[in-house]
Amino acid sequence: MTSAAQGPGVYAALIHYPVYNKRMEVVSTSVTNVDLHDLSRCAATYGVKRFFVVHPLSTQRRLVEEITSYWQEGYGSGYNSDRREAFSLVEVTDSIARAVDQILAAEGRKPKLVTTDARTFPNSINYIGLRRLIEAGEDPYLILFGTGWGLTQEEMTAADYILEPVYGTGEYNHLSVRSAVAIILDRLMGEKWWV
């Protein structure tokens, strides 16, 4: 049984705005098909209750809806039922605030916001600490994953928790968002292989 089944629940959001580009300018990034496939499957594997795709542009939201519809109702729904199940978790929205409102409506309380980044912040929480909070089952959590070069400083500091970075063994630290989500969800909600 996953920790998500024990408490109010864990939600995840892929944020396309507001994020930085490599020049640290605030931009919106493009939706990518592979992110939707891999992250919905990851969310389903680890018991995430809803996977939000956040984008302010209606054209990009429509693209997500078209891809999702193909795997929910189109040819893909009959071709691959596992993909249909994973895509049932996808929810498209135009802002983080709207995702928070949807969770509030579903859970009866606002979620604790958790941001992720490859940068280190002085008030970061480690994986064991956040896992314990999630397992306590007192609050819903919304984990924000930034695209591009990460969430803006404003989004980071507005969060309830900033999760420490995923560290490798070398100095290089720029994982794809898909890799980071898989590692983070496994650490927070996966099997306790060390016990």
C-alpha positions in Angstrom: 0.0 0.0 0.0 1.4 3.4 -0.9 1.5 6.3 1.5 -1.0 8.2 -0.8 -3.7 5.6 0.1 -3.1 6.2 3.8 -3.7 9.9 4.0 -5.4 12.8 2.3 -3.1 12.3 -0.7 -0.2 13.5 -2.8 -0.7 15.5 -5.9 2.0 16.5 -8.5 2.1 19.4 -10.9 4.3 20.0 -13.9 4.8 23.7 -14.1 5.4 25.4 -17.5 4.9 28.9 -16.1 6.4 30.7 -14.2 9.8 29.2 -14.8 13.2 30.4 -15.8 15.1 29.9 -19.0 18.9 29.5 -19.1 19.3 33.3 -18.9 17.2 33.4 -15.7 14.3 35.2 -17.5 10.8 34.3 -16.6 9.2 32.4 -19.4 6.6 29.8 -20.3 7.9 26.5 -21.7 6.3 24.2 -24.3 4.5 21.1 -23.4 6.2 17.9 -24.6 4.5 14.7 -25.4 7.1 12.5 -23.7 6.7 14.4 -20.4 2.9 13.7 -20.4 3.4 10.0 -21.1 6.3 9.4 -18.7 5.0 11.5 -15.8 1.4 10.2 -15.9 2.8 6.7 -15.8 5.1 7.7 -12.9 2.1 9.3 -11.1 0.0 6.1 -11.5 2.9 3.9 -10.3 3.4 5.8 -7.1 -0.2 6.5 -6.2 -0.3 10.2 -6.9 -4.0 11.2 -6.8 -3.9 13.8 -9.7 -1.1 14.9 -12.1 -1.7 18.6 -13.0 -0.2 20.1 -16.1 0.0 23.8 -15.6 0.2 26.2 -18.6 -1.2 29.7 -19.0 -1.6 29.4 -22.8 -4.8 28.0 -24.1 -3.1 26.6 -27.2 -0.8 24.5 -25.0 -3.6 23.4 -22.8 -5.5 22.2 -25.9 -2.5 20.2 -27.0 -2.5 18.4 -23.6 -6.2 17.8 -23.9 -5.8 16.4 -27.4 -3.1 14.0 -26.3 -5.0 13.0 -23.2 -8.2 12.4 -25.2 -6.4 10.2 -27.6 -5.4 7.9 -24.8 -8.7 8.2 -22.9 -11.2 8.0 -25.7 -9.5 7.6 -29.1 -7.7 4.7 -30.7 -5.1 4.7 -28.0 -7.6 3.9 -25.3 -8.3 0.5 -26.8 -4.8 -0.1 -28.0 -3.1 0.4 -24.6 -5.3 0.2 -21.5 -2.3 0.8 -19.2 -1.7 4.2 -20.9 -5.4 5.0 -20.6 -5.3 4.3 -16.8 -2.2 6.6 -16.4 -3.7 9.4 -18.5 -6.8 9.3 -16.3 -4.8 11.2 -13.7 -3.9 14.1 -15.9 -5.7 17.4 -15.2 -4.9 20.5 -17.3 -5.1 23.9 -15.6 -3.9 27.4 -16.2 -2.2 28.2 -12.9 -0.9 26.7 -9.7 -3.6 28.6 -7.8 -6.3 26.8 -9.8 -4.7 23.4 -9.0 -4.7 24.3 -5.3 -8.4 25.2 -5.6 -9.2 21.9 -7.1 -7.4 20.0 -4.4 -9.1 22.1 -1.7 -12.5 21.2 -3.3 -11.5 17.5 -3.3 -9.9 17.2 0.1 -11.6 19.9 2.1 -8.4 21.7 2.9 -5.6 23.4 1.0 -2.6 21.3 0.2 0.9 22.0 1.6 3.0 23.2 -1.4 6.3 21.5 -1.9 8.7 22.9 -4.5 11.6 21.1 -6.1 14.8 22.4 -7.6 18.4 21.5 -8.5 19.5 24.5 -6.5 20.0 24.5 -2.7 17.9 26.7 -0.4 18.6 27.3 3.3 15.2 26.1 4.4 15.1 22.9 2.5 13.5 19.7 3.8 15.1 16.3 3.2 13.4 13.3 1.8 13.0 11.4 5.1 11.4 14.5 6.7 8.9 15.0 3.9 8.1 11.3 3.6 7.3 11.2 7.4 4.9 14.2 7.0 3.2 12.5 4.0 2.9 9.2 5.9 1.4 11.0 8.9 -1.6 11.6 6.6 -2.7 14.9 8.2 -2.5 17.1 5.0 -2.7 16.8 1.3 0.5 17.8 -0.5 1.1 19.3 -4.0 4.6 18.8 -5.3 5.6 21.3 -7.9 8.1 20.3 -10.7 9.4 23.1 -12.8 10.3 22.8 -16.5 13.0 24.9 -18.2 15.6 26.0 -15.6 13.3 25.7 -12.7 10.6 27.5 -10.8 10.9 31.2 -10.1 12.2 32.5 -6.8 8.8 33.8 -5.9 7.2 30.3 -6.3 10.1 28.7 -4.3 9.7 31.1 -1.4 5.9 30.9 -1.3 6.0 27.2 -0.7 5.5 25.5 2.6 8.5 23.2 1.9 11.4 23.3 -0.5 12.6 19.7 -1.1 16.4 19.3 -1.2 17.9 18.6 -4.6 18.5 15.2 -6.1 22.3 14.7 -5.8 24.3 12.4 -7.9 27.9 11.5 -7.3 29.6 14.2 -9.4 29.3 18.0 -9.8 26.9 17.7 -12.8 23.3 18.3 -11.6 20.8 18.9 -14.4 18.4 16.0 -14.6 15.5 15.9 -17.0 12.2 16.7 -15.2 11.1 13.1 -16.0 14.1 11.6 -14.2 13.8 14.0 -11.3 10.1 13.2 -10.8 10.7 9.4 -10.9 13.5 9.7 -8.3 11.6 12.0 -6.0 8.3 10.1 -6.1 10.2 6.9 -5.4 12.0 8.4 -2.4 8.8 9.9 -1.0 6.2 7.2 -1.8 8.1 4.1 -3.0 8.9 0.8 -1.4 11.0 1.1 1.8 13.7 -1.1 0.4 16.1 -0.2 3.1 14.0 -1.7 5.9 
